[in-house]
Structures are given as C-alpha cells and as structure tokens.
Amino acid sequence: MSSTDDKPPPLSIQGINKIITELKNLLTSDCAEAEITVATNTAANNPTGNEQDGSNRTGNEQDGTNKQDGDANQAQETNDKKKEPLYELGKLCKELDYMIRSFQNLENLKNSLREPFETLEANVNDIVSDLEKDELQKQVQHNLRVFRNNITRVKILILLQLQAASINSDGNRALQTTFATGEAGDLPHLYGEPIFENSYYFKEIEEKYEDLDVRQKLCLLCFSIFPENAEIKKRFLRFWWVGENLIPQNGNDEMGDLNDTLTTFVEKRLIEPVLKKNRLQPRSYKVTPIVRSCLIHFAKKARFFDYDPDGKPIMDFSSCNKACMVKSERATASWFADYLKGNDKDGNSEEKLPADQVKLQMLFNFRNKETLKRASEQIDKLQTLFNLSKQFPDLPTEWFSKMTGIKVLYLGRWEATAGQARHIEVEDIEFLKGFKNMKNLRLLSLQGISGIPKLPTTLCKLENLRILDLRACHDLERLPDRIGSLKKLTYLDLSECYLLDYIPQQLNKLSELQVLKGFVILDAKNSCTLDDLSELPSLRKLSVNVNTTKFNIDEAGDALAKFQKLEKLRIAWGWGGMPGKEDSTLDSSSEQQQSKTKKKQASSISSAAAKASTDKVNKGEEKGNRERSAVVAAGEANSKTAKLGGGLRGTANIALMAKKWRRLSMKEREPQNLEGLERLVKLDLQCFPRSEPPTWLVPRKMKKLTNLSIRGGRLGYLNHKDGQKWNADTLRLKFLVNFKMNWKEMQQRFPNLKYLENLRCPRITFCPCDANGVWQKIVQSK
C-alpha cells in the first residue's frame, strides 16, 4: 500500500470548526478558573472591604499584602494572555461559521437552479433535433430565441440569489439600507461597484440599452429615479412622456406609441409588468434591482438626472436640466450651517446671501456655495421638476416665477398606493401665481396635495399646457372661470375632488380635450352640464359623478347622442344623487295607506258581488243587468282607491303607472340621433339608483359596445327587445342584489362573451366562475 493511502482523509470545515470550538471552550474554562482564583485571593486579603488605608496595618501585614497583590497581578496577566488567543479563535470560529453558511447557500442555489437548468437542457435538445430537419429552420430560430431568453433568466436568478445570500450574512448587515427606500430588508445597490460594471450582466443590459433609439432610451431612463421594486403606473408614464414630448399626443396614436414602447421594454426584459387579479392588461410596471442599477449608471452618464455616490437622486440641477425634490435625509450643508451661525469658514461672513438664495438653499440643500450660485443662475433652464418624496413642496415665489423653461412640473403624488397614501400639503398657494411665466409648461400635476381650495387665475395663461392632473385635491372647491383659455389641454383629471361644487361653462371651450375625469353634475347655477360637454369635438373618454337628484338618466341619452367621438363613459351616483330620507319616509307612510285602501277595495268588491248573487231571477235580462251592476260597483271601488292613492307620493300604484308610462312613451323619448351612443365602446355604471335600466341602454343602440360594467345600485335587469343580442365580450357585474339572470340566459344574450366577473350578485345563478368570481373563455389553438 502506498504512503498516500495511509494518510487520513482531510478534515471538513465542520470538523475544523468543531475542534476549534472545543479548544475555545477549554480555554474559556481555564480563564474562568483563573478569574475565580484572583477573586478569592483579593477577598482573603481584604475581608471587610473597608480597610483600604495602609496606615492601619503593621509593616509585616503591609509586606504580605504587597506580595499577595503581586501574585494577583501575575495571575491577571496570565489570564489576559489566555484571553488574547481566545479572542482570536472566536473570530476564526465566526469566519468558519460564515463559510459553512455560504456553502449551505450554494447548496440551496444548486437546488433552486435544478429546474431552470433542466429547461435549458430541453432547449438544447430541441435545437439539436430541429437542426437535422431542413424544413424546420424557422422553428430553430424560434428555439434559439427561447434559449437565449432562458439563459438570461438563469443569469439574473443566480445574481439575485447571491445578493440575497450576502444580505443575510452578519458581515453585510450594514448594507441593508438602500438609497431609494431607506428601509431595512432591501437588496444592496450595485451602482458604482467596479466588479458589477465590469461583469457580463452589466454588459448584456448595456447592449440592450444601446439597441434602443434615442426616444426609447430617454423613456427607459425615467425608471431610474424610482425606489427599488416600486410599481410605476402606466398612466403616470403616459403623463411624463407626453410632458417631455417623448411620445406624440394624437389620440389613439399616443396610446399606441405608449403600448409599443412598453412592450419593447418588456420583450427585452428591461422592465416587468405587474399583473393583478381580475385585470386583463397590466396597469403598472417595475424594474429589477440589477436593471435599475444599470439605468442609474446610464442616466448619470447621459446627465438625465444627478445622483449621489450611492445612486440616490438629488435636487442638484446645476449639471443637468432636471431635478428631484426628495425628503432631506442628511443634515444641513456644513457651509450653510456655519453661515447661519455667522461663522463662515470661507472668510466671507460679511458677504450676505440674497434672501431668494437663502430660500433656494433651504429647499434644495446644495453641497457648497458655488453650486448654489450656479443653480440660481440657470434656474430658468430647468425643464423638469419632480417631487419624489418631499412632503411640503412649497417653492419660493421668487424662484417659482423664474422657471420660464419648465416643461414638466410634477409636485403631486406618483405612487401606486395600495395602503396609506403619502401626505402632501402646501401651507400657502401664493407661489402658484408664478404660473404666468411658464409659457412652455406641458404637464402640471398637483395630485393628492392638500391645502389648495382654489387655483389662481394665472393658471389660465399656460398656453402650452397639455395635461392638468388635479386628482385627489381634497380641498379644491372650484375651477377658474377662464379655464377655457387652455386651448391645448387634452387631459383633465378632477377625480376624488369631493368638495368641488362649481365647474364653469367655459369648460366646453377646450376644443382639444380628449379625456375628462371626475366631471360633477351639480345644482349650481351656471355650472357646466352634459349638454355643454357635448360641444367638445375631441372628447373620447368621460367620467361623470352625479350629485343631484334632478339628474335624469333617460334624458341624458339625448345629450350623450350629441357627442362626436365619445368612446368610453363612466357614470357614478354619489350620495347627493341618491333618493333622500324624505322619499323613504313617504314611501313607508304610503305603503301603510296602500294596505288600508286595499282592505276597503276588497270589502267593496265582496259586498257588490254578494248583492248581485242574492238577487238571482230566471230572466236572463235581469241577470245580466245585475252582473253589470256588480262590475260597476267594483269599478267604483277601484276609482275610489285610485283617488285615495293619487295624492300620495311613491305608492306602488303610482310607481306602476309611471313604469307603464315610461314604456308607452319610450319611443318618443328615444334620441333621434344615435351616432353618439353607437360609438361607445366601454360603459361603466356605478350605484345605479333605480331598478329599470336607462331607456337608451339596449343592444340596438350599443352596436360597438364591447365592455359593460355595472357596479352597485338597484338595477334588476337589462333590456332585450325582439331577441336582440349584445356584442360585448367583457361583462362585469358587482354588488347587484336585485339583478336577476342565469348562466343560460347570459350566454344567449351575450354570445360573444369572453370574460365575466360576477361578484356578490346572489340572483345571478349557475355561472361557472372561480373563487374570485371570474370566468374566462378558453380559446383552443389549432
């Protein structure tokens, strides 16, 4: 047997760690015994613990004590010497523990990558088998693309797994706070790391980025300023890209370019769609931490935004034309703090900063005085100002009026809030008067900002404004009367402005307006109406909130028929548009009166019939007369009942008569011009206040309707005359207690149905919906 066979097998890391741990325990016990010996000797030399003065002891006692103290010091030194290797061995044990955990993480990585590698192996086998067949060259190209995409997935998965493993180690706890969120548990950023920027992953993403055209590159760089794993709404991206003039604003072409751009990014795996349940199409997108770190590098290089060394967007716009307003997480700049105290280190304490520069510094917190001066000189060149995380975005009036070159001013909330929304508030709206100088402004968003009861009239001087976002401005009460001066405005959002009680009639002067959300129908005098809105020639999408009981949905069909390009309509009834408590009180009292009249009616009919039956004679003529008298008596009783109920509001007889009258006069009330209704593609009714549907909601008039949604309210059925069928392929029915229909009827009346959402509608029966109330038609491919 050779000498190599006599050697024992090498120890594993676990074995080495076990031996060192035993040695550490042995040394620990030795040190503990030494400390006990020192403590015992000290206690024996000083039993009372109070005689500390040497003058109370004899000379021999003092010498003995000194000797014992020397022995104790020697023991302490020996103990300290033993503690040094103990400390070093403890450090080595921790490092070996870290190595063991790393190998465990690698084992977990191996297990997690087993299935992706099996997929790669299957891709290779498919490619090899297809190469032998000359007629399947196109299939080979397809398999190569699939193989390339799967390889990219595996590479990203490896890096993410390694990041997750490193963040959980004890040595990297300090890296758990990222630049974007400032919350523990996020992955450490890769921006500025030479190892990452020289890696294959970075090179691959850089190659995909370089393949984009200039417009697509700028659109992609917009994702670089948002926090890690943040969901960015498609609606917000549309706003920003239109404001930056990155996509044309020509109605359907605008949405087409937006969808094409996002689809390109998704196919290149630069962004990921966020898919929600019961949503057919994604409404939000996000980027992975790896791609995001690359985008920060590209944006910094292109001077798209400025970032600090950690990759966090900053408010310094001296080197670029864009700035982010961020919540201040660092202390006031040292030079400015010294200036406020009167201790300027530059020796220029006598040189006072102008008041406007002091306000600018307090808002942006520039790092040095030179940056402040440079920024103050070029604030007129600022093109984009975006509120990323600041709670109080009040801008100095002096500087707000100097932003003459601004194109995008986004002061409001951008987050896709699933929980508690970020509170934003302004203390004074005086600075908003600076709008008069912003001739180039294309996008203005005040979404979610509190403290704005009204907008200044200077807003009407924004001659190039395309998008005005006032969503969730809860304190907003009225719009300026001259809002019709915004001739280029195409998008106006007034949703969730619950205190809005006046909308000027000049709103119908916005000839370019395509989308209007949150329009309120009010009782206010001279307020804009649906008839006024029908004069808008370009309006494609409209959402209406009804806050008055005077609104008649049947008569609204006449106004809706006048719209020239309306495709999507949503009507929601608020508390002010629902029947009041007075009506319900009258209904209950009328029901009691109705029961009394029914009893009188029954007694009258029975007495008349009894009288007619007791006077029977053999002559047929007399019999007929008496029968006619009984009928007349019953008719008189009915007429009396009608008179009793005619003066009561809300009785069942009145409701029945009104219902018959509506049916008889339906043809007279139908709008003669059906073009506006025939163009509707999507209709959404919320909290519908009555049981019968609108007279104009019939298949004959809704020929292009593909999406019908009814949520909440009292609606009980849909009109289907002469066997007419709906063309809608998407149907959403939610919270309808009175609505009655079964699955067989639904298939007959909606033959093109592909998607059904049935949520809390107890009278809609036998529908094959899943646990979420959703049914989708499965299309089998050939």
VOPA-295088 format. One line per 3 residues: number of its first residue (from 1); for each residue x, y, z of C-alpha. Coordinates in steps of 0.25 Angstrom, whole numbers, padded with zeros to 4 digits. Layout:
# residues N
NUM) X/Y/Z ~ ...
***
This chain:
# residues 782
1) 0000/0000/0000 ~ 0006/0014/-0004 ~ 0008/0025/0006
4) -0003/0033/0001 ~ -0013/0022/0005 ~ -0008/0023/0019
7) -0012/0037/0020 ~ -0025/0040/0027 ~ -0036/0047/0020
10) -0035/0062/0020 ~ -0044/0069/0031 ~ -0056/0076/0026
13) -0059/0091/0030 ~ -0069/0086/0040 ~ -0059/0077/0046
16) -0049/0088/0048 ~ -0059/0097/0054 ~ -0063/0086/0064
19) -0048/0084/0068 ~ -0046/0099/0070 ~ -0059/0101/0077
22) -0055/0090/0087 ~ -0041/0097/0089 ~ -0049/0110/0091
25) -0057/0104/0102 ~ -0045/0098/0109 ~ -0038/0112/0109
28) -0051/0118/0114 ~ -0052/0109/0126 ~ -0037/0112/0129
31) -0039/0127/0129 ~ -0051/0125/0138 ~ -0043/0117/0148
34) -0032/0128/0147 ~ -0042/0139/0150 ~ -0048/0131/0162
37) -0034/0130/0168 ~ -0031/0144/0166 ~ -0045/0148/0173
40) -0042/0138/0184 ~ -0028/0144/0187 ~ -0034/0158/0187
43) -0045/0155/0197 ~ -0036/0148/0206 ~ -0026/0160/0207
46) -0038/0170/0209 ~ -0049/0162/0217 ~ -0056/0175/0221
49) -0055/0182/0208 ~ -0053/0195/0216 ~ -0039/0196/0221
52) -0033/0202/0209 ~ -0023/0211/0217 ~ -0009/0205/0219
55) -0006/0213/0231 ~ -0016/0204/0239 ~ -0007/0192/0237
58) 0006/0187/0242 ~ 0019/0186/0234 ~ 0018/0171/0233
61) 0004/0172/0229 ~ 0007/0182/0218 ~ 0018/0174/0212
64) 0009/0161/0212 ~ -0002/0169/0205 ~ 0008/0175/0195
67) 0013/0160/0192 ~ -0001/0155/0190 ~ -0005/0167/0181
70) 0007/0163/0173 ~ 0002/0149/0172 ~ -0011/0154/0168
73) -0006/0163/0157 ~ 0003/0152/0152 ~ -0010/0143/0151
76) -0017/0154/0144 ~ -0006/0156/0134 ~ -0007/0141/0131
79) -0022/0142/0129 ~ -0020/0153/0120 ~ -0010/0145/0112
82) -0020/0134/0111 ~ -0031/0143/0106 ~ -0024/0148/0094
85) -0023/0135/0087 ~ -0038/0132/0092 ~ -0042/0145/0085
88) -0035/0141/0072 ~ -0040/0127/0072 ~ -0054/0133/0074
91) -0052/0142/0061 ~ -0048/0130/0054 ~ -0060/0122/0058
94) -0069/0133/0053 ~ -0062/0133/0040 ~ -0063/0118/0039
97) -0078/0119/0042 ~ -0079/0129/0031 ~ -0072/0119/0021
100) -0082/0108/0025 ~ -0094/0117/0023 ~ -0088/0121/0010
103) -0087/0106/0005 ~ -0101/0104/0010 ~ -0106/0116/0002
106) -0099/0110/-0010 ~ -0106/0097/-0008 ~ -0119/0104/-0008
109) -0115/0111/-0020 ~ -0112/0098/-0027 ~ -0126/0093/-0023
112) -0133/0105/-0028 ~ -0126/0105/-0041 ~ -0128/0090/-0044
115) -0141/0092/-0051 ~ -0136/0104/-0060 ~ -0124/0096/-0064
118) -0133/0085/-0068 ~ -0141/0095/-0076 ~ -0128/0099/-0083
121) -0125/0085/-0086 ~ -0138/0082/-0092 ~ -0136/0095/-0101
124) -0123/0090/-0105 ~ -0129/0076/-0109 ~ -0140/0083/-0117
127) -0130/0091/-0125 ~ -0121/0079/-0128 ~ -0133/0071/-0132
130) -0138/0082/-0141 ~ -0125/0085/-0148 ~ -0125/0071/-0154
133) -0138/0075/-0161 ~ -0137/0084/-0173 ~ -0151/0089/-0173
136) -0151/0094/-0159 ~ -0141/0105/-0160 ~ -0152/0115/-0155
139) -0154/0107/-0143 ~ -0139/0106/-0140 ~ -0139/0122/-0140
142) -0150/0122/-0130 ~ -0144/0112/-0121 ~ -0131/0120/-0121
145) -0138/0132/-0116 ~ -0145/0124/-0105 ~ -0132/0118/-0101
148) -0125/0132/-0101 ~ -0137/0137/-0092 ~ -0136/0125/-0083
151) -0121/0127/-0081 ~ -0123/0142/-0077 ~ -0133/0138/-0067
154) -0124/0128/-0061 ~ -0112/0138/-0060 ~ -0121/0148/-0053
157) -0126/0138/-0044 ~ -0112/0134/-0040 ~ -0108/0148/-0037
160) -0121/0151/-0029 ~ -0119/0138/-0021 ~ -0105/0142/-0018
163) -0109/0156/-0014 ~ -0120/0150/-0005 ~ -0110/0141/0002
166) -0100/0152/0004 ~ -0110/0162/0010 ~ -0114/0151/0021
169) -0099/0149/0025 ~ -0095/0156/0038 ~ -0084/0163/0031
172) -0093/0171/0022 ~ -0104/0176/0031 ~ -0099/0190/0029
175) -0103/0189/0014 ~ -0118/0186/0017 ~ -0122/0201/0015
178) -0123/0204/0001 ~ -0122/0218/-0005 ~ -0137/0218/-0010
181) -0146/0214/0001 ~ -0137/0215/0013 ~ -0144/0203/0019
184) -0137/0190/0024 ~ -0138/0177/0016 ~ -0136/0183/0002
187) -0124/0178/-0006 ~ -0111/0186/-0006 ~ -0110/0195/-0019
190) -0100/0191/-0029 ~ -0098/0205/-0035 ~ -0083/0209/-0035
193) -0078/0196/-0032 ~ -0066/0193/-0042 ~ -0068/0178/-0041
196) -0082/0179/-0045 ~ -0080/0189/-0056 ~ -0069/0180/-0062
199) -0078/0168/-0061 ~ -0085/0161/-0072 ~ -0099/0164/-0067
202) -0096/0179/-0068 ~ -0090/0177/-0082 ~ -0102/0170/-0086
205) -0112/0180/-0081 ~ -0103/0191/-0087 ~ -0104/0184/-0101
208) -0119/0184/-0100 ~ -0119/0199/-0096 ~ -0111/0203/-0108
211) -0120/0195/-0117 ~ -0131/0205/-0114 ~ -0133/0218/-0121
214) -0131/0232/-0115 ~ -0146/0233/-0111 ~ -0147/0220/-0105
217) -0134/0222/-0097 ~ -0140/0234/-0091 ~ -0153/0227/-0088
220) -0145/0216/-0081 ~ -0137/0225/-0073 ~ -0149/0230/-0066
223) -0150/0218/-0058 ~ -0136/0221/-0051 ~ -0141/0231/-0041
226) -0151/0222/-0034 ~ -0149/0213/-0022 ~ -0145/0199/-0023
229) -0157/0190/-0027 ~ -0166/0202/-0028 ~ -0179/0200/-0036
232) -0180/0211/-0047 ~ -0194/0213/-0053 ~ -0195/0213/-0068
235) -0204/0226/-0066 ~ -0192/0233/-0059 ~ -0182/0229/-0070
238) -0192/0234/-0081 ~ -0193/0247/-0074 ~ -0178/0249/-0072
241) -0174/0244/-0087 ~ -0185/0254/-0092 ~ -0179/0265/-0084
244) -0165/0262/-0089 ~ -0170/0261/-0103 ~ -0165/0247/-0104
247) -0178/0241/-0110 ~ -0187/0249/-0119 ~ -0200/0253/-0114
250) -0210/0250/-0125 ~ -0221/0242/-0118 ~ -0220/0227/-0122
253) -0206/0229/-0127 ~ -0202/0233/-0114 ~ -0207/0221/-0107
256) -0201/0212/-0118 ~ -0187/0218/-0116 ~ -0188/0217/-0101
259) -0192/0202/-0102 ~ -0182/0199/-0113 ~ -0171/0205/-0105
262) -0175/0198/-0092 ~ -0176/0185/-0100 ~ -0162/0187/-0105
265) -0156/0188/-0091 ~ -0164/0176/-0086 ~ -0159/0167/-0098
268) -0144/0172/-0095 ~ -0147/0168/-0081 ~ -0143/0183/-0076
271) -0156/0184/-0069 ~ -0166/0175/-0063 ~ -0182/0176/-0064
274) -0189/0176/-0051 ~ -0201/0167/-0053 ~ -0213/0168/-0043
277) -0224/0158/-0041 ~ -0236/0161/-0050 ~ -0228/0170/-0059
280) -0227/0166/-0073 ~ -0216/0176/-0076 ~ -0205/0181/-0067
283) -0206/0195/-0062 ~ -0193/0196/-0055 ~ -0178/0193/-0057
286) -0165/0191/-0049 ~ -0151/0188/-0051 ~ -0142/0178/-0045
289) -0130/0183/-0036 ~ -0120/0179/-0046 ~ -0126/0186/-0057
292) -0129/0198/-0048 ~ -0114/0199/-0044 ~ -0110/0199/-0059
295) -0121/0210/-0062 ~ -0115/0219/-0051 ~ -0101/0218/-0058
298) -0107/0221/-0072 ~ -0115/0233/-0066 ~ -0103/0239/-0059
301) -0095/0237/-0071 ~ -0105/0244/-0080 ~ -0108/0255/-0070
304) -0122/0251/-0069 ~ -0123/0253/-0054 ~ -0112/0255/-0044
307) -0109/0245/-0033 ~ -0101/0244/-0021 ~ -0089/0234/-0019
310) -0100/0223/-0014 ~ -0108/0225/-0027 ~ -0119/0233/-0020
313) -0126/0244/-0028 ~ -0122/0258/-0022 ~ -0128/0272/-0024
316) -0116/0278/-0031 ~ -0119/0282/-0045 ~ -0106/0290/-0047
319) -0101/0279/-0056 ~ -0114/0275/-0063 ~ -0127/0281/-0067
322) -0135/0272/-0057 ~ -0137/0271/-0042 ~ -0144/0263/-0032
325) -0150/0268/-0019 ~ -0146/0258/-0009 ~ -0148/0257/0006
328) -0136/0262/0013 ~ -0129/0251/0020 ~ -0115/0258/0022
331) -0112/0269/0031 ~ -0112/0283/0026 ~ -0099/0286/0018
334) -0088/0290/0027 ~ -0084/0303/0020 ~ -0099/0307/0021
337) -0100/0304/0035 ~ -0087/0312/0038 ~ -0093/0323/0030
340) -0106/0323/0038 ~ -0098/0324/0051 ~ -0089/0335/0046
343) -0076/0326/0045 ~ -0073/0325/0030 ~ -0061/0317/0028
346) -0058/0324/0015 ~ -0055/0337/0022 ~ -0067/0343/0015
349) -0076/0345/0027 ~ -0078/0359/0023 ~ -0084/0355/0009
352) -0099/0353/0011 ~ -0106/0343/0002 ~ -0119/0349/-0004
355) -0132/0345/0002 ~ -0136/0337/-0010 ~ -0123/0329/-0010
358) -0125/0326/0005 ~ -0139/0321/0002 ~ -0134/0313/-0010
361) -0123/0307/-0001 ~ -0133/0303/0010 ~ -0141/0296/-0001
364) -0130/0288/-0009 ~ -0119/0288/0001 ~ -0107/0289/-0008
367) -0094/0284/-0004 ~ -0086/0297/-0006 ~ -0088/0311/-0008
370) -0083/0310/-0023 ~ -0093/0300/-0026 ~ -0104/0309/-0021
373) -0099/0321/-0029 ~ -0098/0313/-0041 ~ -0112/0307/-0039
376) -0118/0321/-0037 ~ -0112/0326/-0050 ~ -0118/0315/-0058
379) -0132/0312/-0052 ~ -0139/0318/-0064 ~ -0133/0306/-0071
382) -0139/0295/-0062 ~ -0148/0287/-0071 ~ -0153/0276/-0061
385) -0156/0277/-0046 ~ -0161/0264/-0040 ~ -0166/0262/-0025
388) -0160/0249/-0022 ~ -0162/0248/-0007 ~ -0164/0262/-0001
391) -0176/0265/0008 ~ -0177/0280/0007 ~ -0173/0284/-0007
394) -0175/0299/-0005 ~ -0166/0307/-0014 ~ -0161/0321/-0012
397) -0169/0330/-0020 ~ -0157/0337/-0026 ~ -0151/0325/-0032
400) -0165/0319/-0036 ~ -0167/0331/-0045 ~ -0153/0329/-0051
403) -0155/0315/-0056 ~ -0158/0320/-0070 ~ -0153/0308/-0077
406) -0160/0297/-0069 ~ -0168/0287/-0077 ~ -0171/0276/-0066
409) -0176/0281/-0052 ~ -0180/0269/-0044 ~ -0182/0273/-0030
412) -0192/0263/-0026 ~ -0193/0248/-0022 ~ -0188/0238/-0032
415) -0188/0225/-0024 ~ -0198/0214/-0028 ~ -0203/0214/-0013
418) -0209/0201/-0008 ~ -0208/0205/0006 ~ -0207/0218/0013
421) -0204/0229/0003 ~ -0193/0239/0005 ~ -0198/0252/0011
424) -0194/0264/0003 ~ -0198/0278/0007 ~ -0195/0293/0004
427) -0196/0304/0014 ~ -0199/0315/0005 ~ -0203/0315/-0010
430) -0197/0329/-0013 ~ -0185/0323/-0020 ~ -0195/0317/-0031
433) -0197/0331/-0036 ~ -0184/0329/-0043 ~ -0191/0320/-0054
436) -0192/0333/-0062 ~ -0177/0332/-0067 ~ -0177/0317/-0070
439) -0181/0318/-0085 ~ -0174/0305/-0088 ~ -0181/0296/-0077
442) -0187/0284/-0083 ~ -0190/0275/-0071 ~ -0195/0280/-0057
445) -0199/0270/-0046 ~ -0204/0274/-0033 ~ -0209/0260/-0030
448) -0212/0258/-0015 ~ -0208/0271/-0010 ~ -0216/0277/0002
451) -0217/0292/0005 ~ -0222/0297/-0009 ~ -0236/0302/-0008
454) -0235/0309/-0022 ~ -0226/0311/-0033 ~ -0221/0325/-0037
457) -0225/0331/-0050 ~ -0211/0331/-0055 ~ -0213/0316/-0058
460) -0221/0320/-0070 ~ -0209/0327/-0076 ~ -0202/0313/-0078
463) -0204/0313/-0093 ~ -0196/0301/-0096 ~ -0202/0292/-0084
466) -0206/0278/-0089 ~ -0209/0271/-0076 ~ -0215/0276/-0063
469) -0215/0266/-0052 ~ -0223/0270/-0040 ~ -0227/0257/-0035
472) -0230/0255/-0020 ~ -0228/0270/-0017 ~ -0238/0269/-0006
475) -0239/0283/-0002 ~ -0241/0288/-0017 ~ -0255/0295/-0017
478) -0255/0302/-0031 ~ -0248/0303/-0044 ~ -0245/0317/-0050
481) -0255/0323/-0059 ~ -0246/0325/-0070 ~ -0241/0311/-0071
484) -0246/0311/-0086 ~ -0233/0319/-0089 ~ -0225/0306/-0088
487) -0227/0303/-0103 ~ -0217/0292/-0104 ~ -0221/0284/-0092
490) -0224/0269/-0095 ~ -0225/0263/-0082 ~ -0232/0268/-0069
493) -0234/0259/-0057 ~ -0243/0264/-0046 ~ -0245/0250/-0039
496) -0247/0250/-0024 ~ -0249/0265/-0022 ~ -0260/0263/-0013
499) -0262/0278/-0009 ~ -0263/0282/-0024 ~ -0276/0290/-0025
502) -0274/0298/-0037 ~ -0270/0295/-0051 ~ -0270/0307/-0061
505) -0277/0306/-0074 ~ -0265/0310/-0081 ~ -0260/0296/-0080
508) -0267/0294/-0093 ~ -0257/0303/-0100 ~ -0246/0293/-0098
511) -0246/0288/-0113 ~ -0234/0279/-0111 ~ -0239/0272/-0099
514) -0239/0257/-0101 ~ -0240/0251/-0086 ~ -0249/0257/-0075
517) -0249/0250/-0062 ~ -0257/0254/-0050 ~ -0267/0263/-0056
520) -0278/0267/-0046 ~ -0293/0269/-0049 ~ -0298/0279/-0039
523) -0310/0288/-0036 ~ -0300/0300/-0036 ~ -0305/0312/-0045
526) -0297/0314/-0058 ~ -0290/0301/-0055 ~ -0285/0293/-0067
529) -0295/0281/-0072 ~ -0295/0269/-0081 ~ -0301/0277/-0092
532) -0289/0287/-0091 ~ -0279/0276/-0091 ~ -0285/0270/-0104
535) -0279/0282/-0111 ~ -0265/0277/-0109 ~ -0261/0271/-0122
538) -0249/0263/-0118 ~ -0254/0257/-0105 ~ -0252/0242/-0105
541) -0253/0238/-0090 ~ -0262/0243/-0080 ~ -0265/0240/-0065
544) -0277/0247/-0058 ~ -0281/0248/-0043 ~ -0296/0251/-0041
547) -0298/0259/-0028 ~ -0312/0264/-0031 ~ -0326/0256/-0031
550) -0330/0265/-0042 ~ -0322/0257/-0052 ~ -0330/0249/-0061
553) -0322/0237/-0068 ~ -0333/0235/-0079 ~ -0332/0250/-0083
556) -0317/0249/-0082 ~ -0317/0240/-0094 ~ -0321/0252/-0103
559) -0308/0259/-0098 ~ -0300/0246/-0100 ~ -0305/0245/-0114
562) -0299/0258/-0118 ~ -0284/0254/-0114 ~ -0276/0253/-0127
565) -0264/0244/-0122 ~ -0268/0239/-0109 ~ -0263/0224/-0107
568) -0263/0222/-0092 ~ -0273/0226/-0082 ~ -0274/0224/-0067
571) -0286/0230/-0059 ~ -0285/0229/-0043 ~ -0296/0233/-0034
574) -0291/0239/-0021 ~ -0299/0242/-0008 ~ -0305/0254/-0013
577) -0311/0247/-0026 ~ -0318/0236/-0018 ~ -0332/0237/-0013
580) -0332/0245/0001 ~ -0338/0241/0014 ~ -0351/0249/0011
583) -0354/0240/0000 ~ -0352/0227/0008 ~ -0361/0233/0019
586) -0372/0236/0009 ~ -0371/0222/0003 ~ -0373/0215/0017
589) -0385/0224/0020 ~ -0391/0222/0006 ~ -0389/0207/0008
592) -0398/0207/0021 ~ -0408/0216/0014 ~ -0408/0206/0002
595) -0411/0194/0011 ~ -0423/0201/0017 ~ -0428/0205/0003
598) -0427/0190/-0002 ~ -0435/0186/0010 ~ -0446/0196/0006
601) -0445/0191/-0008 ~ -0447/0177/-0005 ~ -0459/0179/0004
604) -0466/0188/-0006 ~ -0464/0177/-0017 ~ -0469/0166/-0008
607) -0481/0174/-0004 ~ -0485/0177/-0018 ~ -0483/0163/-0022
610) -0492/0158/-0011 ~ -0503/0167/-0015 ~ -0502/0163/-0029
613) -0503/0148/-0025 ~ -0515/0149/-0016 ~ -0524/0155/-0026
616) -0524/0144/-0036 ~ -0536/0143/-0045 ~ -0540/0134/-0056
619) -0540/0145/-0066 ~ -0526/0146/-0074 ~ -0528/0161/-0076
622) -0529/0164/-0061 ~ -0518/0154/-0058 ~ -0509/0162/-0068
625) -0513/0175/-0062 ~ -0510/0171/-0048 ~ -0496/0165/-0053
628) -0493/0178/-0059 ~ -0497/0186/-0047 ~ -0487/0177/-0039
631) -0476/0181/-0048 ~ -0479/0195/-0048 ~ -0479/0195/-0033
634) -0465/0188/-0033 ~ -0461/0199/-0043 ~ -0466/0210/-0034
637) -0458/0204/-0022 ~ -0445/0204/-0031 ~ -0447/0218/-0035
640) -0449/0222/-0021 ~ -0436/0215/-0018 ~ -0429/0222/-0029
643) -0433/0235/-0024 ~ -0428/0232/-0010 ~ -0415/0227/-0015
646) -0413/0238/-0025 ~ -0409/0249/-0015 ~ -0399/0240/-0009
649) -0384/0240/-0014 ~ -0377/0228/-0016 ~ -0388/0217/-0015
652) -0388/0205/-0023 ~ -0399/0209/-0032 ~ -0392/0222/-0035
655) -0379/0214/-0038 ~ -0387/0204/-0047 ~ -0394/0215/-0055
658) -0380/0223/-0056 ~ -0374/0210/-0061 ~ -0385/0208/-0071
661) -0384/0222/-0076 ~ -0369/0220/-0078 ~ -0371/0208/-0086
664) -0382/0215/-0095 ~ -0374/0228/-0097 ~ -0361/0221/-0099
667) -0361/0222/-0114 ~ -0364/0237/-0112 ~ -0353/0239/-0102
670) -0342/0232/-0110 ~ -0331/0241/-0116 ~ -0333/0242/-0131
673) -0318/0243/-0134 ~ -0312/0230/-0129 ~ -0297/0233/-0134
676) -0292/0237/-0121 ~ -0297/0225/-0114 ~ -0293/0215/-0125
679) -0279/0220/-0123 ~ -0278/0215/-0109 ~ -0268/0204/-0107
682) -0268/0204/-0092 ~ -0279/0207/-0082 ~ -0278/0207/-0067
685) -0290/0210/-0057 ~ -0287/0211/-0042 ~ -0298/0211/-0031
688) -0310/0212/-0041 ~ -0321/0218/-0033 ~ -0333/0210/-0039
691) -0338/0196/-0043 ~ -0341/0198/-0058 ~ -0329/0201/-0067
694) -0328/0214/-0076 ~ -0337/0215/-0088 ~ -0325/0216/-0097
697) -0317/0204/-0091 ~ -0322/0194/-0102 ~ -0313/0185/-0111
700) -0319/0193/-0124 ~ -0313/0206/-0119 ~ -0300/0200/-0114
703) -0294/0193/-0126 ~ -0280/0195/-0123 ~ -0280/0193/-0108
706) -0270/0182/-0104 ~ -0268/0185/-0089 ~ -0280/0187/-0080
709) -0278/0189/-0065 ~ -0289/0191/-0055 ~ -0285/0192/-0040
712) -0294/0194/-0029 ~ -0308/0200/-0028 ~ -0322/0195/-0030
715) -0322/0191/-0045 ~ -0331/0178/-0047 ~ -0330/0174/-0061
718) -0325/0178/-0075 ~ -0334/0182/-0087 ~ -0334/0171/-0098
721) -0345/0174/-0109 ~ -0348/0166/-0120 ~ -0338/0156/-0117
724) -0326/0166/-0119 ~ -0313/0161/-0114 ~ -0301/0169/-0108
727) -0288/0170/-0115 ~ -0280/0172/-0102 ~ -0269/0161/-0099
730) -0266/0167/-0085 ~ -0276/0167/-0075 ~ -0274/0172/-0060
733) -0286/0171/-0050 ~ -0282/0174/-0036 ~ -0291/0177/-0023
736) -0304/0176/-0030 ~ -0314/0170/-0020 ~ -0326/0171/-0029
739) -0320/0167/-0043 ~ -0326/0154/-0048 ~ -0320/0145/-0059
742) -0315/0131/-0060 ~ -0304/0126/-0068 ~ -0312/0120/-0079
745) -0319/0134/-0082 ~ -0306/0141/-0081 ~ -0300/0132/-0092
748) -0312/0135/-0101 ~ -0312/0150/-0099 ~ -0296/0151/-0099
751) -0292/0141/-0110 ~ -0278/0148/-0111 ~ -0275/0147/-0096
754) -0260/0144/-0093 ~ -0259/0150/-0079 ~ -0269/0150/-0068
757) -0267/0156/-0054 ~ -0279/0153/-0044 ~ -0276/0158/-0030
760) -0287/0157/-0019 ~ -0299/0157/-0028 ~ -0307/0146/-0021
763) -0318/0145/-0032 ~ -0308/0143/-0044 ~ -0308/0127/-0043
766) -0301/0115/-0049 ~ -0289/0123/-0054 ~ -0276/0115/-0055
769) -0268/0126/-0048 ~ -0255/0123/-0040 ~ -0253/0126/-0025
772) -0251/0141/-0029 ~ -0264/0142/-0037 ~ -0257/0141/-0051
775) -0260/0133/-0063 ~ -0251/0134/-0076 ~ -0254/0127/-0089
778) -0243/0117/-0092 ~ -0238/0119/-0107 ~ -0233/0106/-0112
781) -0222/0108/-0122 ~ -0221/0099/-0135
***
